Amino acid sequence: MRASSLDFRDAAIAGKKRFQHEIPIAQPEHGDPWRSLPLCVDLDGTLVRTDVLHEHLLFAATHWSLLRRLPGWKRQGIARLKQELASAVPLDVATLPYDPAVVDYLRQQRAQGRRLVLATAADRRVAEAISEHLGLFDEVVASDGRENLRGHAKAARLCALFGERRFCYVGSDDSDLAIWHKAGGAVFANARHAIVHAVRSRTTVEARIGTVRSRIASFVRALRPHQWSKNLLVFVPLLAAGALTDGSGWLAALDMFAAFCCAASGIYLVNDLTDLTADRRHPRKRNRPFASGDLPVIYGVIAAPLLVAAGGLMALRCGGAAALTVGIYALLALLYSLKLKEKPLVDIFGLAALYSIRLFGGGIASDHPVSLWLMMFSSFLFLSLACTKRDAEMIAMPKGQLRRRGYQTGDRFMLEMMGIGASFVSSMVLGLYIQSESNPGQWSHPQWLWAMIPLLLFWLCRLWLATSRGYMLDDPIVYASRDWVSQAVAILIAVVYGLALAPF
């Protein structure tokens, strides 16, 4: 048979993804035009860029009432497990990451009068909900609690329904090979070249949609390296002590920086995995790797504990106390991701504590413990920053209650009052420290430190103004690292710091 190809761009993804269609000119077996064959479409990894079973298991893993029942369901077979999970786990089919190229192709085929069948190993309850939501399919073929329709089982069912070589199949991975070998036509959705090559000699290639996406970039993005700027707090105890020449202390703090980066990235993966549904409803967070389907959830399940363990091992080089600090940070961050973020006020105090733990970790590692003054100053400062973060989220989602948050839109005023008040208190504590007779003697010209107060207060007030206007959409420290005014303030504070330490 001969085949020609047609390339087109999908405008829904900003013109950046290229899809190739290979439309056969010759006729399939029995002389029927290929458009007369029903088009059977796989679900997981094809129509949706995720695996529904993995998402169900992920939800069950965070709910003890379901987790304890999983072994019993599994002993009754994978089909029964899928059926029970589909019944017990809520799934918002409207927010699932559908592949826009596949959906567009199916709409084209339906417009031409073709019969579309959703053929999936997912449970029928899930498949029918998706079919009803999309309104594209004429029929649903799915697992039913007794038989798991995957691979050869799905191939046998489709052959029984339509006859061997009497259907076309849309799939994406190795599990679909057995079905393509029985199909009269093949459509590949983001399939590897090896799969295309293996199938091309066995059946007619009707279309090829998209190409395999590299998951390395998506995985790096899921680690949120831009958030590592918050871990620079480990160096603050050294700066507060004026220990610029303490080489061993700086090296130890650098180890803690790396440890917190690993542990934090592991927790970010957990946070994204537990917030999948909420992120998919968010106008900006829905583009995160797991929420968008760019990265399978199994990657996060495997990588998260490994990263946290790596962080603990790195911190162990600075001593047992440093490793314990990272462990406490990871535990608190995990509790925050799973539950504490849902509790009003508890969440912002938890966020402030996560900032503070970084500070204490740096002090323990560098052997420059956090002073009482620094602890008081940072506590109010971090509380203010935590309030800005939550206030920014509430501005981004103005209607109703935030998903997995305990706040309502009317609570913004209280949050802003607490946050702005904490900003002024932190500046006052800094002033009391400068004025105090217990001010350490490492400062040659402590009078220069007074310039830090208006600079800090200006930055905090501007941060709150940017938040209220909807400019601050991220973590406040991350926002500051990208904001030129914040960078200018940081440079001025560094100059003042240098003048206070200068020996002349």
Kinemage of the C-alpha trace (Angstrom):
@kinemage 1
@onewidth
@group {chain A} dominant
@subgroup {mainchain}
@vectorlist {calphas} color= white
{ca met a 1} P 0.000 0.000 0.000
{ca arg a 2} L 1.087 3.566 -0.590
{ca ala a 3} L 0.748 6.363 1.974
{ca ser a 4} L 1.126 10.115 1.826
{ca ser a 5} L 1.592 12.507 4.760
{ca leu a 6} L 0.089 15.790 5.767
{ca asp a 7} L 1.751 18.071 8.375
{ca phe a 8} L -0.230 20.548 10.396
{ca arg a 9} L 0.216 22.684 13.501
{ca asp a 10} L -2.085 22.697 16.480
{ca ala a 11} L -2.936 26.324 17.266
{ca ala a 12} L -4.202 25.374 20.737
{ca ile a 13} L -0.629 24.919 21.931
{ca ala a 14} L 0.752 28.217 20.666
{ca gly a 15} L 1.988 26.681 17.442
{ca lys a 16} L 4.889 24.951 19.187
{ca lys a 17} L 3.854 21.317 18.665
{ca arg a 18} L 3.939 19.693 15.288
{ca phe a 19} L 1.708 16.834 14.324
{ca gln a 20} L 2.066 14.594 11.282
{ca his a 21} L -0.815 12.740 9.623
{ca glu a 22} L -0.169 9.836 7.300
{ca ile a 23} L -3.380 9.267 5.337
{ca pro a 24} L -3.412 6.023 3.314
{ca ile a 25} L -4.564 6.326 -0.279
{ca ala a 26} L -5.009 2.584 -0.884
{ca gln a 27} L -7.994 0.640 0.487
{ca pro a 28} L -7.798 -1.709 3.483
{ca glu a 29} L -8.796 -5.360 3.250
{ca his a 30} L -12.083 -6.402 1.672
{ca gly a 31} L -12.068 -3.248 -0.486
{ca asp a 32} L -13.770 -1.023 2.113
{ca pro a 33} L -12.627 2.603 2.326
{ca trp a 34} L -10.632 3.170 5.526
{ca arg a 35} L -13.161 5.740 6.698
{ca ser a 36} L -15.763 2.978 6.965
{ca leu a 37} L -13.782 1.193 9.688
{ca pro a 38} L -14.733 2.167 13.268
{ca leu a 39} L -12.018 4.151 15.018
{ca cys a 40} L -11.254 2.635 18.454
{ca val a 41} L -9.435 5.020 20.779
{ca asp a 42} L -7.298 4.186 23.807
{ca leu a 43} L -7.659 6.370 26.915
{ca asp a 44} L -4.576 6.362 29.167
{ca gly a 45} L -1.594 8.053 27.533
{ca thr a 46} L -3.532 8.606 24.317
{ca leu a 47} L -6.783 10.520 24.734
{ca val a 48} L -5.640 11.807 28.140
{ca arg a 49} L -2.030 12.535 28.942
{ca thr a 50} L -2.090 10.607 32.217
{ca asp a 51} L -2.983 7.199 33.645
{ca val a 52} L -6.317 7.182 35.457
{ca leu a 53} L -5.405 4.137 37.559
{ca his a 54} L -2.223 5.819 38.798
{ca glu a 55} L -4.207 8.893 39.804
{ca his a 56} L -6.766 6.754 41.614
{ca leu a 57} L -4.002 4.921 43.492
{ca leu a 58} L -2.353 8.223 44.346
{ca phe a 59} L -5.593 9.478 45.886
{ca ala a 60} L -6.084 6.237 47.793
{ca ala a 61} L -2.537 6.410 49.185
{ca thr a 62} L -3.419 9.613 51.058
{ca his a 63} L -6.717 8.305 52.484
{ca trp a 64} L -6.367 5.543 55.069
{ca ser a 65} L -9.922 4.283 54.630
{ca leu a 66} L -9.083 3.414 51.007
{ca leu a 67} L -5.421 2.492 51.476
{ca arg a 68} L -6.190 -0.340 53.889
{ca arg a 69} L -8.659 -1.870 51.412
{ca leu a 70} L -6.321 -1.885 48.418
{ca pro a 71} L -4.666 -5.281 49.162
{ca gly a 72} L -8.064 -7.007 49.351
{ca trp a 73} L -9.226 -5.462 46.087
{ca lys a 74} L -5.941 -6.351 44.390
{ca arg a 75} L -6.275 -10.022 45.406
{ca gln a 76} L -9.549 -10.134 43.484
{ca gly a 77} L -7.802 -8.985 40.306
{ca ile a 78} L -6.749 -5.747 38.656
{ca ala a 79} L -10.166 -5.311 37.023
{ca arg a 80} L -11.900 -5.457 40.414
{ca leu a 81} L -9.328 -3.017 41.834
{ca lys a 82} L -10.108 -0.543 39.046
{ca gln a 83} L -13.835 -0.947 39.578
{ca glu a 84} L -13.653 -0.315 43.330
{ca leu a 85} L -11.341 2.681 42.907
{ca ala a 86} L -13.578 4.171 40.212
{ca ser a 87} L -16.499 3.875 42.607
{ca ala a 88} L -14.671 5.269 45.668
{ca val a 89} L -12.376 7.959 44.235
{ca pro a 90} L -13.832 11.217 42.882
{ca leu a 91} L -12.553 12.048 39.412
{ca asp a 92} L -13.257 15.376 37.754
{ca val a 93} L -13.282 14.356 34.096
{ca ala a 94} L -13.700 17.979 32.997
{ca thr a 95} L -10.209 18.874 34.241
{ca leu a 96} L -8.308 15.830 32.952
{ca pro a 97} L -5.359 16.699 30.654
{ca tyr a 98} L -6.836 15.678 27.308
{ca asp a 99} L -4.414 15.647 24.399
{ca pro a 100} L -5.680 18.521 22.214
{ca ala a 101} L -4.213 17.041 19.018
{ca val a 102} L -5.971 13.715 19.551
{ca val a 103} L -9.263 15.400 20.431
{ca asp a 104} L -8.991 17.595 17.336
{ca tyr a 105} L -8.325 14.561 15.132
{ca leu a 106} L -11.331 12.723 16.585
{ca arg a 107} L -13.563 15.714 15.971
{ca gln a 108} L -12.454 15.781 12.350
{ca gln a 109} L -13.263 12.093 11.970
{ca arg a 110} L -16.647 12.450 13.636
{ca ala a 111} L -17.491 15.392 11.378
{ca gln a 112} L -16.859 13.044 8.443
{ca gly a 113} L -19.422 10.620 9.851
{ca arg a 114} L -17.010 8.057 11.223
{ca arg a 115} L -17.979 5.746 14.093
{ca leu a 116} L -15.844 6.396 17.205
{ca val a 117} L -15.355 3.878 20.012
{ca leu a 118} L -13.625 4.543 23.332
{ca ala a 119} L -11.733 1.280 23.955
{ca thr a 120} L -9.874 1.384 27.259
{ca ala a 121} L -8.530 -0.739 30.091
{ca ala a 122} L -9.954 1.814 32.542
{ca asp a 123} L -13.125 0.920 34.389
{ca arg a 124} L -16.412 1.450 32.582
{ca arg a 125} L -17.576 4.038 35.128
{ca val a 126} L -14.600 6.260 34.251
{ca ala a 127} L -14.836 5.610 30.510
{ca glu a 128} L -18.526 6.458 30.331
{ca ala a 129} L -18.038 9.663 32.311
{ca ile a 130} L -15.316 10.768 29.897
{ca ser a 131} L -17.388 9.769 26.888
{ca glu a 132} L -20.344 11.776 28.166
{ca his a 133} L -18.127 14.788 28.866
{ca leu a 134} L -16.527 14.851 25.399
{ca gly a 135} L -19.616 13.883 23.448
{ca leu a 136} L -17.514 12.264 20.715
{ca phe a 137} L -17.988 8.520 21.087
{ca asp a 138} L -20.718 6.243 19.801
{ca glu a 139} L -19.764 3.337 22.036
{ca val a 140} L -17.623 2.494 25.069
{ca val a 141} L -15.600 -0.692 25.498
{ca ala a 142} L -13.959 -0.871 28.936
{ca ser a 143} L -12.984 -3.066 31.886
{ca asp a 144} L -15.981 -4.227 33.903
{ca gly a 145} L -14.662 -5.530 37.218
{ca arg a 146} L -14.156 -9.041 35.836
{ca glu a 147} L -11.947 -8.591 32.784
{ca asn a 148} L -9.087 -6.111 32.444
{ca leu a 149} L -9.211 -4.977 28.820
{ca arg a 150} L -5.539 -4.403 28.189
{ca gly a 151} L -3.274 -5.746 25.467
{ca his a 152} L -4.396 -9.131 24.142
{ca ala a 153} L -7.691 -9.006 26.069
{ca lys a 154} L -8.627 -5.736 24.404
{ca ala a 155} L -7.565 -7.076 21.002
{ca ala a 156} L -9.791 -10.136 21.460
{ca arg a 157} L -12.762 -8.007 22.522
{ca leu a 158} L -12.444 -5.662 19.538
{ca cys a 159} L -12.065 -8.561 17.130
{ca ala a 160} L -15.200 -10.155 18.625
{ca leu a 161} L -17.117 -6.902 18.193
{ca phe a 162} L -15.927 -5.837 14.749
{ca gly a 163} L -13.911 -8.687 13.297
{ca glu a 164} L -10.177 -8.978 12.739
{ca arg a 165} L -8.836 -6.185 10.488
{ca arg a 166} L -12.259 -4.542 10.617
{ca phe a 167} L -11.357 -1.656 12.931
{ca cys a 168} L -8.713 1.047 13.256
{ca tyr a 169} L -6.993 1.654 16.574
{ca val a 170} L -5.541 4.806 18.166
{ca gly a 171} L -2.836 4.086 20.753
{ca ser a 172} L 0.519 5.192 22.051
{ca asp a 173} L 2.644 2.544 23.815
{ca asp a 174} L 3.872 -1.065 23.884
{ca ser a 175} L 0.685 -2.422 25.444
{ca asp a 176} L -1.143 -1.464 22.231
{ca leu a 177} L 1.031 -3.596 19.933
{ca ala a 178} L -1.189 -6.664 20.311
{ca ile a 179} L -4.203 -4.609 19.248
{ca trp a 180} L -2.514 -2.975 16.259
{ca his a 181} L -1.509 -6.425 15.003
{ca lys a 182} L -5.215 -7.300 14.756
{ca ala a 183} L -6.362 -3.925 13.443
{ca gly a 184} L -7.056 -2.861 9.879
{ca gly a 185} L -5.472 0.550 10.483
{ca ala a 186} L -3.256 2.295 13.025
{ca val a 187} L -3.192 5.814 14.395
{ca phe a 188} L -0.211 6.709 16.589
{ca ala a 189} L -0.508 9.351 19.320
{ca asn a 190} L 2.904 10.536 20.522
{ca ala a 191} L 4.306 7.037 19.942
{ca arg a 192} L 7.994 6.129 19.881
{ca his a 193} L 9.616 5.462 16.506
{ca ala a 194} L 10.289 1.831 17.483
{ca ile a 195} L 6.564 1.222 17.982
{ca val a 196} L 5.699 2.858 14.663
{ca his a 197} L 8.314 0.733 12.902
{ca ala a 198} L 7.010 -2.478 14.510
{ca val a 199} L 3.424 -1.797 13.469
{ca arg a 200} L 3.986 -0.269 10.029
{ca ser a 201} L 4.724 -3.656 8.420
{ca arg a 202} L 1.642 -5.281 9.973
{ca thr a 203} L -1.153 -2.866 9.153
{ca thr a 204} L -2.025 0.362 7.365
{ca val a 205} L -0.810 3.548 9.029
{ca glu a 206} L -3.735 5.919 8.926
{ca ala a 207} L -2.230 8.823 10.883
{ca arg a 208} L 0.573 9.791 13.184
{ca ile a 209} L -0.230 12.524 15.675
{ca gly a 210} L 2.557 14.272 17.524
{ca thr a 211} L 5.958 12.979 18.559
{ca val a 212} L 7.406 11.571 21.754
{ca arg a 213} L 7.924 14.349 24.282
{ca ser a 214} L 11.165 14.520 26.243
{ca arg a 215} L 10.357 14.142 29.910
{ca ile a 216} L 13.709 15.391 31.173
{ca ala a 217} L 12.775 19.060 30.829
{ca ser a 218} L 9.373 18.395 32.426
{ca phe a 219} L 10.991 16.565 35.335
{ca val a 220} L 13.441 19.417 35.937
{ca arg a 221} L 10.544 21.864 35.845
{ca ala a 222} L 8.652 19.733 38.386
{ca leu a 223} L 11.621 20.066 40.767
{ca arg a 224} L 10.985 23.847 40.751
{ca pro a 225} L 14.642 24.971 40.713
{ca his a 226} L 13.431 28.591 40.717
{ca gln a 227} L 12.227 27.948 44.282
{ca trp a 228} L 15.741 27.106 45.452
{ca ser a 229} L 16.374 30.817 45.989
{ca lys a 230} L 14.490 30.427 49.296
{ca asn a 231} L 17.240 28.092 50.504
{ca leu a 232} L 19.711 30.994 50.412
{ca leu a 233} L 18.376 31.676 53.911
{ca val a 234} L 20.933 29.136 55.203
{ca phe a 235} L 23.635 31.765 54.644
{ca val a 236} L 21.900 34.470 56.702
{ca pro a 237} L 23.352 33.361 60.113
{ca leu a 238} L 26.861 33.783 58.695
{ca leu a 239} L 26.014 37.250 57.418
{ca ala a 240} L 24.324 38.228 60.687
{ca ala a 241} L 27.444 37.181 62.582
{ca gly a 242} L 29.701 39.088 60.178
{ca ala a 243} L 31.620 35.842 59.540
{ca leu a 244} L 32.614 36.629 55.972
{ca thr a 245} L 36.036 34.974 56.353
{ca asp a 246} L 34.792 31.716 57.918
{ca gly a 247} L 35.581 29.397 54.999
{ca ser a 248} L 34.578 26.171 56.740
{ca gly a 249} L 31.303 27.751 57.831
{ca trp a 250} L 30.459 28.821 54.294
{ca leu a 251} L 31.267 25.340 52.934
{ca ala a 252} L 29.038 23.743 55.568
{ca ala a 253} L 26.240 26.202 54.748
{ca leu a 254} L 26.689 25.319 51.065
{ca asp a 255} L 26.144 21.644 51.939
{ca met a 256} L 22.961 22.622 53.767
{ca phe a 257} L 21.855 24.660 50.783
{ca ala a 258} L 22.179 21.582 48.555
{ca ala a 259} L 20.444 19.414 51.180
{ca phe a 260} L 17.466 21.768 51.440
{ca cys a 261} L 17.266 22.007 47.628
{ca cys a 262} L 16.964 18.213 47.329
{ca ala a 263} L 14.501 17.870 50.207
{ca ala a 264} L 12.403 20.827 49.031
{ca ser a 265} L 12.198 19.484 45.467
{ca gly a 266} L 11.045 16.119 46.806
{ca ile a 267} L 8.304 17.819 48.809
{ca tyr a 268} L 7.319 19.953 45.798
{ca leu a 269} L 6.726 16.720 43.891
{ca val a 270} L 4.496 15.465 46.715
{ca asn a 271} L 2.671 18.792 46.796
{ca asp a 272} L 1.969 18.666 43.060
{ca leu a 273} L 0.821 15.040 43.241
{ca thr a 274} L -1.621 15.698 46.080
{ca asp a 275} L -2.911 18.884 44.452
{ca leu a 276} L -3.593 17.514 40.962
{ca thr a 277} L -7.297 18.322 40.819
{ca ala a 278} L -6.919 21.738 42.444
{ca asp a 279} L -4.003 22.640 40.151
{ca arg a 280} L -5.997 21.670 37.056
{ca arg a 281} L -8.686 24.150 38.050
{ca his a 282} L -6.135 26.922 38.592
{ca pro a 283} L -5.516 29.280 35.628
{ca arg a 284} L -1.736 29.100 36.024
{ca lys a 285} L -0.945 25.944 37.998
{ca arg a 286} L -2.740 23.737 35.465
{ca asn a 287} L 0.401 24.021 33.324
{ca arg a 288} L 2.545 22.276 35.938
{ca pro a 289} L 4.105 19.011 34.639
{ca phe a 290} L 1.886 16.549 36.540
{ca ala a 291} L -1.323 18.558 36.203
{ca ser a 292} L -0.837 19.033 32.457
{ca gly a 293} L 0.155 15.421 31.833
{ca asp a 294} L 3.636 16.355 30.598
{ca leu a 295} L 5.057 14.083 33.293
{ca pro a 296} L 3.483 10.775 34.455
{ca val a 297} L 2.632 10.758 38.156
{ca ile a 298} L 4.717 7.616 38.658
{ca tyr a 299} L 7.852 9.727 38.165
{ca gly a 300} L 6.949 11.843 41.169
{ca val a 301} L 6.018 8.836 43.324
{ca ile a 302} L 9.472 7.322 42.741
{ca ala a 303} L 11.581 10.495 42.797
{ca ala a 304} L 10.067 12.245 45.833
{ca pro a 305} L 11.361 9.876 48.563
{ca leu a 306} L 14.719 9.542 46.816
{ca leu a 307} L 15.220 13.311 46.775
{ca val a 308} L 14.270 13.701 50.441
{ca ala a 309} L 16.660 10.878 51.375
{ca ala a 310} L 19.432 12.495 49.329
{ca gly a 311} L 18.849 15.765 51.186
{ca gly a 312} L 19.177 14.004 54.529
{ca leu a 313} L 22.427 12.320 53.476
{ca met a 314} L 23.905 15.628 52.303
{ca ala a 315} L 22.986 17.288 55.592
{ca leu a 316} L 24.570 14.409 57.497
{ca arg a 317} L 27.947 15.683 56.324
{ca cys a 318} L 27.333 18.706 58.572
{ca gly a 319} L 26.455 16.545 61.573
{ca gly a 320} L 23.511 14.736 63.077
{ca ala a 321} L 21.804 17.931 64.217
{ca ala a 322} L 21.872 19.316 60.668
{ca ala a 323} L 20.419 16.082 59.277
{ca leu a 324} L 17.719 16.164 61.964
{ca thr a 325} L 16.874 19.735 60.944
{ca val a 326} L 16.392 18.677 57.329
{ca gly a 327} L 14.291 15.739 58.530
{ca ile a 328} L 12.067 18.054 60.578
{ca tyr a 329} L 11.744 20.364 57.586
{ca ala a 330} L 10.735 17.457 55.319
{ca leu a 331} L 8.212 16.148 57.856
{ca leu a 332} L 6.619 19.550 58.402
{ca ala a 333} L 6.564 20.246 54.653
{ca leu a 334} L 4.938 16.853 54.046
{ca leu a 335} L 2.297 17.505 56.691
{ca tyr a 336} L 1.729 20.912 55.160
{ca ser a 337} L 1.234 19.423 51.687
{ca leu a 338} L -1.107 16.700 52.901
{ca lys a 339} L -3.207 18.498 55.512
{ca leu a 340} L -1.949 21.690 57.157
{ca lys a 341} L -2.508 23.823 54.059
{ca glu a 342} L -6.232 23.204 54.462
{ca lys a 343} L -6.338 24.806 57.922
{ca pro a 344} L -6.819 28.587 58.150
{ca leu a 345} L -3.970 30.386 59.934
{ca val a 346} L -2.221 27.072 60.608
{ca asp a 347} L -1.086 27.151 56.987
{ca ile a 348} L 0.565 30.586 57.128
{ca phe a 349} L 2.272 29.814 60.438
{ca gly a 350} L 3.432 26.551 58.880
{ca leu a 351} L 4.844 28.419 55.882
{ca ala a 352} L 6.644 30.848 58.190
{ca ala a 353} L 8.077 27.907 60.124
{ca leu a 354} L 9.410 26.339 56.913
{ca tyr a 355} L 11.269 29.568 56.175
{ca ser a 356} L 12.642 29.688 59.729
{ca ile a 357} L 13.855 26.083 59.693
{ca arg a 358} L 16.095 26.924 56.753
{ca leu a 359} L 17.556 29.730 58.822
{ca phe a 360} L 18.179 27.486 61.833
{ca gly a 361} L 19.650 24.778 59.597
{ca gly a 362} L 22.201 27.211 58.217
{ca gly a 363} L 23.121 28.317 61.738
{ca ile a 364} L 23.579 24.744 62.966
{ca ala a 365} L 25.668 23.714 59.953
{ca ser a 366} L 27.943 26.780 59.978
{ca asp a 367} L 28.283 26.788 63.772
{ca his a 368} L 26.824 30.295 63.994
{ca pro a 369} L 23.565 29.705 65.905
{ca val a 370} L 20.594 31.954 65.249
{ca ser a 371} L 20.437 34.687 67.895
{ca leu a 372} L 17.286 35.647 69.772
{ca trp a 373} L 17.163 38.934 67.840
{ca leu a 374} L 17.437 37.216 64.466
{ca met a 375} L 14.797 34.682 65.496
{ca met a 376} L 12.300 37.413 66.472
{ca phe a 377} L 13.014 39.505 63.389
{ca ser a 378} L 12.736 36.566 60.981
{ca ser a 379} L 9.570 35.199 62.629
{ca phe a 380} L 7.596 38.362 61.919
{ca leu a 381} L 9.191 38.806 58.497
{ca phe a 382} L 8.355 35.270 57.406
{ca leu a 383} L 4.821 35.537 58.745
{ca ser a 384} L 4.326 38.601 56.569
{ca leu a 385} L 5.718 36.776 53.524
{ca ala a 386} L 3.459 33.780 54.173
{ca cys a 387} L 0.443 36.097 54.279
{ca thr a 388} L 1.419 37.648 50.929
{ca lys a 389} L 1.680 34.200 49.353
{ca arg a 390} L -1.786 33.177 50.490
{ca asp a 391} L -3.280 36.579 49.635
{ca ala a 392} L -1.866 36.297 46.107
{ca glu a 393} L -3.528 32.880 45.703
{ca met a 394} L -6.857 34.286 46.833
{ca ile a 395} L -6.589 37.126 44.322
{ca ala a 396} L -5.892 34.630 41.536
{ca met a 397} L -8.962 32.583 42.514
{ca pro a 398} L -11.475 35.275 43.553
{ca lys a 399} L -14.702 33.299 43.412
{ca gly a 400} L -15.754 31.053 46.239
{ca gln a 401} L -13.425 29.035 48.413
{ca leu a 402} L -9.913 28.088 47.385
{ca arg a 403} L -9.467 24.399 46.679
{ca arg a 404} L -7.677 22.677 49.574
{ca arg a 405} L -7.532 25.969 51.479
{ca gly a 406} L -9.602 26.981 54.466
{ca tyr a 407} L -10.083 30.585 53.376
{ca gln a 408} L -12.894 32.369 51.630
{ca thr a 409} L -12.651 35.547 49.601
{ca gly a 410} L -13.918 37.623 52.531
{ca asp a 411} L -10.873 36.604 54.595
{ca arg a 412} L -8.474 38.625 52.477
{ca phe a 413} L -8.871 41.734 54.633
{ca met a 414} L -7.825 39.866 57.781
{ca leu a 415} L -4.849 38.266 56.047
{ca glu a 416} L -3.672 41.605 54.729
{ca met a 417} L -4.001 43.228 58.151
{ca met a 418} L -1.963 40.481 59.793
{ca gly a 419} L 0.666 40.469 57.064
{ca ile a 420} L 1.164 44.233 56.893
{ca gly a 421} L 1.235 44.441 60.682
{ca ala a 422} L 3.915 41.733 60.809
{ca ser a 423} L 5.954 43.729 58.271
{ca phe a 424} L 6.080 46.772 60.533
{ca val a 425} L 6.821 44.686 63.630
{ca ser a 426} L 9.778 43.025 61.889
{ca ser a 427} L 11.178 46.474 61.035
{ca met a 428} L 10.676 47.561 64.638
{ca val a 429} L 12.539 44.493 65.941
{ca leu a 430} L 15.428 45.319 63.609
{ca gly a 431} L 15.531 48.840 65.021
{ca leu a 432} L 15.529 47.555 68.604
{ca tyr a 433} L 18.401 45.229 67.744
{ca ile a 434} L 20.468 48.069 66.305
{ca gln a 435} L 19.768 50.233 69.346
{ca ser a 436} L 20.328 47.443 71.861
{ca glu a 437} L 23.438 47.379 74.004
{ca ser a 438} L 23.663 43.653 73.304
{ca asn a 439} L 24.392 44.440 69.687
{ca pro a 440} L 27.451 42.290 68.855
{ca gly a 441} L 30.736 44.115 68.548
{ca gln a 442} L 31.585 42.835 65.060
{ca trp a 443} L 30.065 45.989 63.567
{ca ser a 444} L 32.669 48.708 63.067
{ca his a 445} L 30.053 51.315 62.187
{ca pro a 446} L 26.679 50.052 63.486
{ca gln a 447} L 25.037 53.394 62.712
{ca trp a 448} L 24.934 52.362 59.049
{ca leu a 449} L 22.564 49.550 59.988
{ca trp a 450} L 19.808 52.110 60.548
{ca ala a 451} L 19.593 52.528 56.761
{ca met a 452} L 18.391 48.926 56.526
{ca ile a 453} L 15.121 49.754 58.281
{ca pro a 454} L 13.615 52.105 55.647
{ca leu a 455} L 14.967 49.868 52.859
{ca leu a 456} L 13.363 46.771 54.373
{ca leu a 457} L 10.096 48.561 55.113
{ca phe a 458} L 9.964 50.010 51.588
{ca trp a 459} L 10.474 46.553 50.103
{ca leu a 460} L 7.779 44.963 52.273
{ca cys a 461} L 5.267 47.741 51.572
{ca arg a 462} L 5.974 47.517 47.846
{ca leu a 463} L 5.573 43.735 47.990
{ca trp a 464} L 2.146 44.120 49.559
{ca leu a 465} L 1.181 46.749 47.012
{ca ala a 466} L 2.274 44.439 44.163
{ca thr a 467} L 0.288 41.605 45.743
{ca ser a 468} L -2.898 43.668 46.090
{ca arg a 469} L -2.615 44.707 42.448
{ca gly a 470} L -2.232 41.101 41.319
{ca tyr a 471} L 1.408 41.409 40.186
{ca met a 472} L 2.830 38.959 42.714
{ca leu a 473} L 1.697 35.545 41.494
{ca asp a 474} L 4.359 33.377 43.047
{ca asp a 475} L 6.265 32.847 46.253
{ca pro a 476} L 7.350 36.311 47.507
{ca ile a 477} L 11.042 35.383 47.679
{ca val a 478} L 10.908 33.966 44.161
{ca tyr a 479} L 9.111 37.110 43.027
{ca ala a 480} L 11.809 39.254 44.651
{ca ser a 481} L 14.553 37.308 42.865
{ca arg a 482} L 12.986 38.340 39.519
{ca asp a 483} L 11.925 41.885 40.407
{ca trp a 484} L 14.440 44.592 39.545
{ca val a 485} L 13.287 46.920 42.323
{ca ser a 486} L 13.734 44.134 44.879
{ca gln a 487} L 17.163 43.426 43.432
{ca ala a 488} L 18.078 47.113 43.746
{ca val a 489} L 16.953 47.129 47.385
{ca ala a 490} L 19.025 43.990 48.032
{ca ile a 491} L 22.104 45.688 46.529
{ca leu a 492} L 21.597 48.771 48.707
{ca ile a 493} L 21.214 46.605 51.816
{ca ala a 494} L 24.441 44.803 50.870
{ca val a 495} L 26.207 48.158 50.543
{ca val a 496} L 24.928 49.261 53.946
{ca tyr a 497} L 26.018 45.913 55.408
{ca gly a 498} L 29.489 46.398 53.973
{ca leu a 499} L 29.777 49.926 55.345
{ca ala a 500} L 28.755 48.701 58.816
{ca leu a 501} L 31.511 46.069 58.717
{ca ala a 502} L 34.181 48.224 57.049
{ca pro a 503} L 37.335 48.530 59.195
{ca phe a 504} L 38.014 52.175 58.247
